[in-house]
Amino acid sequence: MSDLNLNKESEQPDSQSLAAQAQAAGEAAERVIAEDAARAAAQNAASAAVSADDANLAMLAHLLGIAFGFIAPLIIWMISKDQPQKGFVADQAKEALNFQITVIIALCIAGVLMVIFIGILLVPMILVVNFVLCILAGLKAREGVAYRYPFTLRLLK
């Protein structure tokens, strides 16, 4: 019987261990909040470092890809890749160029798949995804935030 009482007492946590656990959880939460604040501050500092002209040019690299395919991002990347002060523009133009090359590859595959009628459904889907992702990328670039396209083959590094 006494063994049974000892097991019950050992299963119940004492108030000191509960207080220590609560304090540790509070400290962990404070660390997470501090890390999030530091990350947000770094992102704001990075976006503040991008000039309005660079943000506009990066936005154009993304948006012109809708109408002109890979040609516009290629021209913007070629103009800005050798200028160290245009690092953000070169990065975003290269990202837009990689995405437009990926879209062209996807459209070629869909063209081949038109033989079995799947391509008829794929082509409009690819064009809509291109339109939506280019708009999202242009908006992020306008804010001075580097955007990374999903599903992109990174052919240019």
N, CA, C and O atoms as a DFTB+ gen file, in Angstrom:
628 C
 N C O
     1  1       0.815      -1.191       0.000
     2  2       0.000       0.000       0.000
     3  2       0.866       1.265       0.000
     4  3       0.553       2.245      -0.677
     5  1       1.934       1.227       0.753
     6  2       2.794       2.397       0.800
     7  2       3.481       2.628      -0.536
     8  3       3.740       3.773      -0.905
     9  1       3.784       1.548      -1.275
    10  2       4.356       1.698      -2.614
    11  2       3.386       2.407      -3.540
    12  3       3.798       3.197      -4.390
    13  1       2.119       2.133      -3.382
    14  2       1.096       2.766      -4.201
    15  2       1.043       4.261      -3.926
    16  3       0.907       5.051      -4.859
    17  1       1.147       4.659      -2.680
    18  2       1.135       6.077      -2.315
    19  2       2.378       6.777      -2.837
    20  3       2.299       7.931      -3.259
    21  1       3.519       6.110      -2.818
    22  2       4.751       6.724      -3.324
    23  2       4.654       6.975      -4.823
    24  3       5.095       8.017      -5.308
    25  1       4.082       6.030      -5.558
    26  2       3.918       6.209      -7.001
    27  2       2.990       7.360      -7.321
    28  3       3.230       8.107      -8.271
    29  1       1.931       7.513      -6.539
    30  2       1.011       8.629      -6.773
    31  2       1.682       9.966      -6.485
    32  3       1.463      10.944      -7.199
    33  1       2.507      10.003      -5.427
    34  2       3.187      11.249      -5.091
    35  2       4.228      11.614      -6.145
    36  3       4.414      12.790      -6.457
    37  1       4.907      10.603      -6.694
    38  2       5.926      10.902      -7.694
    39  2       5.310      11.326      -9.023
    40  3       5.965      12.012      -9.808
    41  1       4.075      10.937      -9.291
    42  2       3.414      11.326     -10.532
    43  2       2.941      12.770     -10.499
    44  3       2.806      13.394     -11.552
    45  1       2.689      13.310      -9.324
    46  2       2.205      14.679      -9.210
    47  2       3.392      15.638      -9.194
    48  3       4.262      15.528      -8.331
    49  1       3.436      16.574     -10.137
    50  2       4.550      17.521     -10.161
    51  2       4.412      18.525      -9.020
    52  3       3.304      18.911      -8.650
    53  1       5.527      18.932      -8.481
    54  2       5.460      19.933      -7.418
    55  2       5.392      21.322      -8.033
    56  3       5.640      21.495      -9.226
    57  1       5.069      22.276      -7.242
    58  2       4.845      23.632      -7.735
    59  2       6.141      24.276      -8.222
    60  3       6.114      25.128      -9.111
    61  1       7.277      23.873      -7.644
    62  2       8.555      24.441      -8.081
    63  2       8.890      24.002      -9.511
    64  3       9.353      24.812     -10.314
    65  1       8.659      22.720      -9.831
    66  2       8.969      22.267     -11.184
    67  2       8.015      22.887     -12.204
    68  3       8.416      23.180     -13.330
    69  1       6.756      23.087     -11.812
    70  2       5.807      23.766     -12.706
    71  2       6.240      25.200     -12.956
    72  3       6.155      25.688     -14.083
    73  1       6.705      25.878     -11.914
    74  2       7.157      27.257     -12.063
    75  2       8.394      27.317     -12.951
    76  3       8.523      28.226     -13.771
    77  1       9.309      26.353     -12.794
    78  2      10.513      26.322     -13.619
    79  2      10.165      26.064     -15.084
    80  3      10.749      26.670     -15.982
    81  1       9.212      25.163     -15.321
    82  2       8.782      24.892     -16.691
    83  2       8.113      26.105     -17.317
    84  3       8.325      26.408     -18.491
    85  1       7.308      26.789     -16.529
    86  2       6.640      27.993     -17.037
    87  2       7.662      29.077     -17.355
    88  3       7.541      29.779     -18.359
    89  1       8.669      29.210     -16.493
    90  2       9.691      30.218     -16.737
    91  2      10.504      29.871     -17.991
    92  3      10.822      30.755     -18.786
    93  1      10.837      28.606     -18.168
    94  2      11.588      28.184     -19.353
    95  2      10.765      28.413     -20.622
    96  3      11.305      28.843     -21.642
    97  1       9.472      28.131     -20.563
    98  2       8.613      28.368     -21.727
    99  2       8.528      29.852     -22.033
   100  3       8.539      30.239     -23.202
   101  1       8.444      30.684     -21.016
   102  2       8.403      32.133     -21.217
   103  2       9.680      32.658     -21.840
   104  3       9.641      33.527     -22.711
   105  1      10.827      32.126     -21.389
   106  2      12.111      32.546     -21.956
   107  2      12.234      32.098     -23.412
   108  3      12.761      32.833     -24.248
   109  1      11.755      30.908     -23.709
   110  2      11.793      30.427     -25.091
   111  2      10.917      31.302     -25.987
   112  3      11.296      31.626     -27.112
   113  1       9.755      31.676     -25.485
   114  2       8.862      32.545     -26.262
   115  2       9.507      33.903     -26.496
   116  3       9.379      34.466     -27.583
   117  1      10.203      34.440     -25.489
   118  2      10.873      35.729     -25.651
   119  2      11.985      35.635     -26.699
   120  3      12.180      36.566     -27.480
   121  1      12.719      34.506     -26.718
   122  2      13.769      34.327     -27.714
   123  2      13.191      34.286     -29.123
   124  3      13.754      34.870     -30.048
   125  1      12.068      33.595     -29.283
   126  2      11.430      33.504     -30.597
   127  2      10.962      34.878     -31.055
   128  3      11.130      35.237     -32.220
   129  1      10.384      35.635     -30.155
   130  2       9.912      36.986     -30.488
   131  2      11.094      37.876     -30.869
   132  3      11.006      38.653     -31.819
   133  1      12.200      37.762     -30.127
   134  2      13.382      38.571     -30.426
   135  2      13.970      38.190     -31.779
   136  3      14.400      39.062     -32.535
   137  1      13.993      36.882     -32.094
   138  2      14.512      36.445     -33.390
   139  2      13.630      36.945     -34.521
   140  3      14.139      37.369     -35.558
   141  1      12.309      36.902     -34.339
   142  2      11.394      37.409     -35.367
   143  2      11.585      38.903     -35.572
   144  3      11.561      39.388     -36.703
   145  1      11.775      39.634     -34.477
   146  2      11.981      41.078     -34.584
   147  2      13.287      41.376     -35.306
   148  3      13.349      42.294     -36.124
   149  1      14.333      40.606     -35.008
   150  2      15.619      40.815     -35.679
   151  2      15.509      40.503     -37.169
   152  3      16.075      41.213     -37.999
   153  1      14.774      39.433     -37.507
   154  2      14.584      39.068     -38.916
   155  2      13.810      40.162     -39.653
   156  3      14.148      40.512     -40.783
   157  1      12.773      40.698     -39.011
   158  2      11.982      41.760     -39.634
   159  2      12.818      43.024     -39.816
   160  3      12.699      43.711     -40.830
   161  1      13.664      43.330     -38.831
   162  2      14.517      44.512     -38.932
   163  2      15.533      44.351     -40.058
   164  3      15.810      45.300     -40.791
   165  1      16.086      43.147     -40.192
   166  2      17.045      42.904     -41.278
   167  2      16.372      43.025     -42.637
   168  3      16.963      43.552     -43.580
   169  1      15.120      42.532     -42.743
   170  2      14.400      42.630     -44.006
   171  2      14.080      44.089     -44.326
   172  3      14.181      44.506     -45.479
   173  1      13.697      44.867     -43.313
   174  2      13.411      46.281     -43.538
   175  2      14.676      47.033     -43.941
   176  3      14.631      47.919     -44.795
   177  1      15.806      46.678     -43.323
   178  2      17.061      47.332     -43.668
   179  2      17.455      46.988     -45.098
   180  3      17.946      47.844     -45.835
   181  1      17.241      45.740     -45.489
   182  2      17.580      45.342     -46.861
   183  2      16.698      46.050     -47.868
   184  3      17.181      46.482     -48.914
   185  1      15.407      46.178     -47.571
   186  2      14.519      46.841     -48.512
   187  2      14.758      48.346     -48.525
   188  3      14.508      49.000     -49.537
   189  1      15.241      48.905     -47.412
   190  2      15.548      50.329     -47.387
   191  2      16.805      50.626     -48.200
   192  3      16.969      51.735     -48.710
   193  1      17.698      49.634     -48.322
   194  2      18.939      49.829     -49.055
   195  2      18.711      49.853     -50.562
   196  3      19.572      50.335     -51.297
   197  1      17.583      49.348     -51.039
   198  2      17.288      49.323     -52.466
   199  2      16.672      50.664     -52.862
   200  3      15.684      51.104     -52.274
   201  1      17.267      51.305     -53.866
   202  2      16.737      52.593     -54.304
   203  2      15.426      52.392     -55.061
   204  3      15.113      51.288     -55.507
   205  1      14.679      53.459     -55.195
   206  2      13.391      53.400     -55.895
   207  2      13.593      53.036     -57.368
   208  3      12.787      52.305     -57.942
   209  1      14.659      53.542     -57.974
   210  2      14.931      53.216     -59.385
   211  2      15.256      51.736     -59.550
   212  3      14.799      51.090     -60.493
   213  1      16.054      51.206     -58.620
   214  2      16.382      49.783     -58.696
   215  2      15.143      48.924     -58.486
   216  3      14.965      47.912     -59.164
   217  1      14.284      49.323     -57.549
   218  2      13.052      48.566     -57.304
   219  2      12.144      48.599     -58.538
   220  3      11.531      47.591     -58.890
   221  1      12.063      49.751     -59.185
   222  2      11.238      49.859     -60.397
   223  2      11.796      49.016     -61.541
   224  3      11.038      48.372     -62.266
   225  1      13.116      49.020     -61.703
   226  2      13.723      48.242     -62.768
   227  2      13.561      46.741     -62.511
   228  3      13.331      45.970     -63.443
   229  1      13.681      46.331     -61.249
   230  2      13.465      44.922     -60.899
   231  2      12.007      44.529     -61.146
   232  3      11.721      43.432     -61.624
   233  1      11.093      45.440     -60.812
   234  2       9.676      45.179     -61.068
   235  2       9.423      45.017     -62.567
   236  3       8.681      44.129     -62.986
   237  1      10.035      45.869     -63.359
   238  2       9.873      45.768     -64.818
   239  2      10.427      44.451     -65.365
   240  3       9.871      43.879     -66.302
   241  1      11.514      43.982     -64.780
   242  2      12.082      42.714     -65.233
   243  2      11.073      41.583     -65.064
   244  3      10.982      40.694     -65.910
   245  1      10.324      41.620     -63.979
   246  2       9.316      40.588     -63.753
   247  2       8.086      40.800     -64.637
   248  3       7.608      39.860     -65.272
   249  1       7.581      42.017     -64.679
   250  2       6.317      42.273     -65.375
   251  2       6.446      42.200     -66.896
   252  3       5.517      41.758     -67.573
   253  1       7.568      42.621     -67.429
   254  2       7.737      42.565     -68.880
   255  2       7.870      41.131     -69.377
   256  3       7.697      40.861     -70.566
   257  1       8.179      40.213     -68.465
   258  2       8.231      38.809     -68.837
   259  2       6.886      38.276     -69.280
   260  3       6.824      37.315     -70.047
   261  1       5.798      38.887     -68.807
   262  2       4.454      38.460     -69.206
   263  2       4.263      38.673     -70.704
   264  3       3.756      37.794     -71.401
   265  1       4.666      39.830     -71.192
   266  2       4.414      40.174     -72.592
   267  2       5.546      39.751     -73.528
   268  3       5.297      39.350     -74.664
   269  1       6.790      39.841     -73.049
   270  2       7.922      39.641     -73.949
   271  2       8.733      38.375     -73.662
   272  3       9.780      38.152     -74.270
   273  1       8.252      37.562     -72.748
   274  2       8.952      36.315     -72.447
   275  2      10.296      36.561     -71.795
   276  3      10.406      37.364     -70.869
   277  1      11.319      35.872     -72.276
   278  2      12.639      35.977     -71.644
   279  2      13.460      37.148     -72.158
   280  3      14.519      37.436     -71.600
   281  1      13.009      37.835     -73.205
   282  2      13.806      38.900     -73.832
   283  2      14.015      40.087     -72.883
   284  3      15.147      40.540     -72.713
   285  1      12.955      40.591     -72.270
   286  2      13.075      41.765     -71.398
   287  2      13.927      41.476     -70.158
   288  3      14.816      42.270     -69.852
   289  1      13.696      40.369     -69.426
   290  2      14.586      40.096     -68.297
   291  2      16.040      39.890     -68.727
   292  3      16.962      40.248     -67.994
   293  1      16.244      39.312     -69.919
   294  2      17.607      39.111     -70.417
   295  2      18.304      40.446     -70.650
   296  3      19.466      40.616     -70.283
   297  1      17.599      41.383     -71.256
   298  2      18.189      42.705     -71.523
   299  2      18.501      43.415     -70.212
   300  3      19.583      43.982     -70.057
   301  1      17.563      43.390     -69.268
   302  2      17.787      44.061     -67.984
   303  2      18.941      43.401     -67.233
   304  3      19.755      44.093     -66.621
   305  1      19.022      42.080     -67.272
   306  2      20.106      41.386     -66.585
   307  2      21.455      41.708     -67.233
   308  3      22.443      41.932     -66.532
   309  1      21.499      41.732     -68.570
   310  2      22.754      42.032     -69.265
   311  2      23.239      43.450     -68.972
   312  3      24.442      43.698     -68.880
   313  1      22.298      44.372     -68.827
   314  2      22.672      45.762     -68.536
   315  2      23.188      45.906     -67.108
   316  3      24.127      46.665     -66.868
   317  1      22.592      45.193     -66.164
   318  2      22.889      45.445     -64.749
   319  2      23.821      44.432     -64.098
   320  3      24.216      44.636     -62.950
   321  1      24.186      43.360     -64.774
   322  2      24.964      42.308     -64.111
   323  2      26.389      42.731     -63.756
   324  3      26.954      42.201     -62.800
   325  1      26.976      43.648     -64.479
   326  2      28.361      44.055     -64.233
   327  2      28.478      45.279     -63.339
   328  3      29.587      45.732     -63.055
   329  1      27.359      45.816     -62.894
   330  2      27.384      46.995     -62.032
   331  2      27.130      46.569     -60.585
   332  3      26.034      46.107     -60.267
   333  1      28.114      46.715     -59.713
   334  2      27.944      46.240     -58.335
   335  2      26.826      46.961     -57.580
   336  3      26.209      46.368     -56.694
   337  1      26.558      48.202     -57.904
   338  2      25.492      48.933     -57.217
   339  2      24.108      48.483     -57.661
   340  3      23.112      48.839     -57.032
   341  1      24.035      47.708     -58.735
   342  2      22.754      47.204     -59.250
   343  2      22.571      45.723     -58.913
   344  3      21.975      44.984     -59.695
   345  1      23.067      45.290     -57.781
   346  2      23.001      43.890     -57.396
   347  2      21.585      43.365     -57.268
   348  3      21.293      42.246     -57.691
   349  1      20.698      44.173     -56.684
   350  2      19.302      43.751     -56.521
   351  2      18.627      43.599     -57.878
   352  3      17.888      42.640     -58.100
   353  1      18.874      44.529     -58.776
   354  2      18.270      44.479     -60.112
   355  2      18.786      43.257     -60.865
   356  3      18.010      42.543     -61.500
   357  1      20.095      43.018     -60.796
   358  2      20.679      41.868     -61.495
   359  2      20.116      40.561     -60.943
   360  3      19.811      39.644     -61.706
   361  1      19.980      40.475     -59.632
   362  2      19.441      39.258     -59.014
   363  2      18.000      39.010     -59.446
   364  3      17.648      37.888     -59.807
   365  1      17.174      40.030     -59.412
   366  2      15.765      39.861     -59.768
   367  2      15.577      39.639     -61.271
   368  3      14.690      38.889     -61.679
   369  1      16.403      40.282     -62.093
   370  2      16.320      40.041     -63.540
   371  2      16.747      38.610     -63.861
   372  3      16.155      37.962     -64.724
   373  1      17.769      38.119     -63.168
   374  2      18.206      36.734     -63.381
   375  2      17.126      35.758     -62.927
   376  3      16.895      34.739     -63.578
   377  1      16.466      36.065     -61.811
   378  2      15.367      35.208     -61.335
   379  2      14.212      35.203     -62.346
   380  3      13.654      34.148     -62.646
   381  1      13.856      36.380     -62.868
   382  2      12.789      36.465     -63.871
   383  2      13.190      35.731     -65.150
   384  3      12.358      35.070     -65.773
   385  1      14.444      35.844     -65.539
   386  2      14.935      35.158     -66.732
   387  2      14.863      33.637     -66.548
   388  3      14.407      32.926     -67.444
   389  1      15.303      33.147     -65.408
   390  2      15.206      31.710     -65.123
   391  2      13.754      31.233     -65.177
   392  3      13.464      30.161     -65.709
   393  1      12.854      32.031     -64.628
   394  2      11.448      31.632     -64.629
   395  2      10.879      31.619     -66.048
   396  3      10.142      30.701     -66.408
   397  1      11.209      32.611     -66.845
   398  2      10.686      32.662     -68.210
   399  2      11.253      31.519     -69.065
   400  3      10.562      30.995     -69.939
   401  1      12.493      31.139     -68.813
   402  2      13.049      29.973     -69.511
   403  2      12.299      28.713     -69.094
   404  3      12.018      27.848     -69.923
   405  1      11.976      28.613     -67.803
   406  2      11.196      27.470     -67.315
   407  2       9.813      27.444     -67.955
   408  3       9.317      26.375     -68.311
   409  1       9.193      28.601     -68.105
   410  2       7.875      28.678     -68.749
   411  2       7.969      28.240     -70.202
   412  3       7.093      27.525     -70.688
   413  1       9.015      28.657     -70.899
   414  2       9.181      28.245     -72.306
   415  2       9.350      26.733     -72.407
   416  3       8.775      26.104     -73.295
   417  1      10.126      26.153     -71.513
   418  2      10.300      24.696     -71.507
   419  2       8.964      24.004     -71.251
   420  3       8.631      23.019     -71.910
   421  1       8.199      24.529     -70.284
   422  2       6.891      23.941     -69.973
   423  2       5.945      24.063     -71.166
   424  3       5.190      23.133     -71.448
   425  1       5.975      25.188     -71.866
   426  2       5.117      25.357     -73.042
   427  2       5.524      24.409     -74.170
   428  3       4.663      23.908     -74.893
   429  1       6.815      24.159     -74.328
   430  2       7.266      23.194     -75.348
   431  2       6.782      21.790     -75.010
   432  3       6.339      21.051     -75.889
   433  1       6.867      21.425     -73.733
   434  2       6.380      20.108     -73.311
   435  2       4.869      20.010     -73.523
   436  3       4.364      18.982     -73.974
   437  1       4.157      21.085     -73.195
   438  2       2.703      21.088     -73.413
   439  2       2.381      21.010     -74.901
   440  3       1.398      20.380     -75.289
   441  1       3.198      21.642     -75.736
   442  2       2.994      21.562     -77.177
   443  2       3.134      20.140     -77.690
   444  3       2.365      19.696     -78.542
   445  1       4.121      19.430     -77.163
   446  2       4.285      18.028     -77.556
   447  2       3.108      17.202     -77.046
   448  3       2.644      16.290     -77.730
   449  1       2.624      17.521     -75.846
   450  2       1.513      16.768     -75.268
   451  2       0.166      17.091     -75.907
   452  3      -0.837      16.455     -75.583
   453  1       0.130      18.050     -76.793
   454  2      -1.117      18.323     -77.509
   455  2      -1.503      17.160     -78.410
   456  3      -2.664      17.026     -78.795
   457  1      -0.549      16.336     -78.740
   458  2      -0.829      15.152     -79.553
   459  2      -1.835      14.252     -78.840
   460  3      -2.695      13.641     -79.475
   461  1      -1.718      14.178     -77.524
   462  2      -2.664      13.342     -76.759
   463  2      -3.661      14.210     -75.994
   464  3      -4.259      13.746     -75.023
   465  1      -3.847      15.436     -76.406
   466  2      -4.869      16.365     -75.926
   467  2      -4.675      16.860     -74.491
   468  3      -5.502      17.634     -74.009
   469  1      -3.636      16.452     -73.804
   470  2      -3.372      16.993     -72.463
   471  2      -2.825      18.407     -72.579
   472  3      -3.112      19.264     -71.744
   473  1      -2.037      18.644     -73.615
   474  2      -1.434      19.953     -73.817
   475  2      -2.449      21.061     -73.996
   476  3      -2.173      22.217     -73.678
   477  1      -3.632      20.714     -74.507
   478  2      -4.683      21.722     -74.688
   479  2      -5.091      22.301     -73.336
   480  3      -5.425      23.482     -73.241
   481  1      -5.065      21.483     -72.301
   482  2      -5.378      21.963     -70.949
   483  2      -4.175      22.618     -70.279
   484  3      -4.329      23.551     -69.490
   485  1      -2.982      22.129     -70.594
   486  2      -1.786      22.632     -69.926
   487  2      -1.392      24.043     -70.359
   488  3      -0.964      24.845     -69.529
   489  1      -1.528      24.350     -71.635
   490  2      -1.085      25.658     -72.140
   491  2      -1.791      26.815     -71.420
   492  3      -1.108      27.725     -70.950
   493  1      -3.126      26.821     -71.313
   494  2      -3.751      27.928     -70.582
   495  2      -3.349      27.961     -69.102
   496  3      -3.205      29.036     -68.519
   497  1      -3.170      26.784     -68.502
   498  2      -2.762      26.756     -67.096
   499  2      -1.371      27.354     -66.922
   500  3      -1.132      28.104     -65.976
   501  1      -0.466      27.032     -67.815
   502  2       0.895      27.570     -67.735
   503  2       0.875      29.083     -67.904
   504  3       1.578      29.799     -67.190
   505  1       0.071      29.573     -68.848
   506  2      -0.003      31.020     -69.082
   507  2      -0.611      31.762     -67.899
   508  3      -0.166      32.861     -67.567
   509  1      -1.613      31.183     -67.262
   510  2      -2.222      31.819     -66.074
   511  2      -1.230      31.835     -64.911
   512  3      -1.102      32.843     -64.216
   513  1      -0.535      30.727     -64.701
   514  2       0.464      30.674     -63.625
   515  2       1.582      31.675     -63.898
   516  3       2.051      32.339     -62.973
   517  1       2.010      31.790     -65.131
   518  2       3.021      32.786     -65.501
   519  2       2.536      34.190     -65.168
   520  3       3.270      34.978     -64.572
   521  1       1.322      34.501     -65.546
   522  2       0.759      35.829     -65.296
   523  2       0.705      36.129     -63.794
   524  3       1.154      37.185     -63.350
   525  1       0.157      35.201     -63.026
   526  2      -0.027      35.431     -61.580
   527  2       1.315      35.552     -60.869
   528  3       1.508      36.467     -60.068
   529  1       2.241      34.645     -61.151
   530  2       3.527      34.683     -60.451
   531  2       4.360      35.894     -60.849
   532  3       5.098      36.429     -60.021
   533  1       4.258      36.335     -62.097
   534  2       4.972      37.549     -62.503
   535  2       4.417      38.784     -61.801
   536  3       5.174      39.678     -61.425
   537  1       3.103      38.837     -61.624
   538  2       2.501      39.956     -60.894
   539  2       2.968      39.950     -59.441
   540  3       3.358      40.989     -58.907
   541  1       2.928      38.781     -58.802
   542  2       3.386      38.686     -57.411
   543  2       4.853      39.081     -57.280
   544  3       5.224      39.805     -56.356
   545  1       5.677      38.609     -58.197
   546  2       7.100      38.935     -58.157
   547  2       7.326      40.431     -58.378
   548  3       8.175      41.036     -57.723
   549  1       6.574      41.022     -59.290
   550  2       6.703      42.459     -59.526
   551  2       6.327      43.274     -58.304
   552  3       6.983      44.269     -57.997
   553  1       5.283      42.866     -57.608
   554  2       4.878      43.581     -56.392
   555  2       5.936      43.469     -55.298
   556  3       6.237      44.450     -54.619
   557  1       6.495      42.280     -55.130
   558  2       7.540      42.097     -54.114
   559  2       8.800      42.884     -54.488
   560  3       9.423      43.507     -53.629
   561  1       9.164      42.853     -55.749
   562  2      10.347      43.588     -56.182
   563  2      10.151      45.085     -56.002
   564  3      11.096      45.798     -55.666
   565  1       8.945      45.564     -56.220
   566  2       8.651      46.991     -56.030
   567  2       8.821      47.399     -54.578
   568  3       9.156      48.547     -54.289
   569  1       8.587      46.451     -53.648
   570  2       8.791      46.714     -52.216
   571  2      10.263      46.600     -51.823
   572  3      10.632      46.925     -50.694
   573  1      11.096      46.144     -52.742
   574  2      12.510      45.982     -52.434
   575  2      12.831      44.634     -51.811
   576  3      13.905      44.454     -51.237
   577  1      11.908      43.685     -51.921
   578  2      12.098      42.352     -51.356
   579  2      12.428      41.390     -52.493
   580  3      11.728      41.344     -53.504
   581  1      13.491      40.631     -52.315
   582  2      13.883      39.654     -53.334
   583  2      12.835      38.543     -53.391
   584  3      12.454      37.990     -52.359
   585  1      12.376      38.222     -54.587
   586  2      11.345      37.193     -54.779
   587  2      11.969      35.993     -55.459
   588  3      12.777      36.135     -56.378
   589  1      11.591      34.818     -55.005
   590  2      12.029      33.563     -55.617
   591  2      10.798      32.830     -56.132
   592  3       9.877      32.530     -55.373
   593  1      10.796      32.548     -57.429
   594  2       9.682      31.827     -58.042
   595  2       9.701      30.364     -57.607
   596  3      10.767      29.758     -57.500
   597  1       8.527      29.804     -57.358
   598  2       8.494      28.352     -57.145
   599  2       8.545      27.639     -58.494
   600  3       8.256      28.248     -59.524
   601  1       8.901      26.387     -58.502
   602  2       8.925      25.537     -59.703
   603  2       9.903      26.032     -60.768
   604  3       9.712      25.751     -61.951
   605  1      10.926      26.749     -60.379
   606  2      11.827      27.339     -61.367
   607  2      13.111      26.546     -61.476
   608  3      13.707      26.168     -60.467
   609  1      13.537      26.294     -62.704
   610  2      14.851      25.711     -62.943
   611  2      15.865      26.844     -62.859
   612  3      15.784      27.801     -63.628
   613  1      16.791      26.751     -61.959
   614  2      17.800      27.798     -61.790
   615  2      18.966      27.495     -62.744
   616  3      19.987      26.936     -62.342
   617  1      18.789      27.870     -63.994
   618  2      19.795      27.594     -65.013
   619  2      20.936      28.603     -64.958
   620  3      22.090      28.248     -65.198
   621  1      20.625      29.842     -64.649
   622  2      21.640      30.879     -64.480
   623  2      21.895      31.043     -62.983
   624  3      20.969      31.291     -62.210
   625  1      23.127      30.906     -62.595
   626  2      23.436      31.000     -61.165
   627  2      24.136      32.288     -60.846
   628  3      24.472      32.537     -59.689
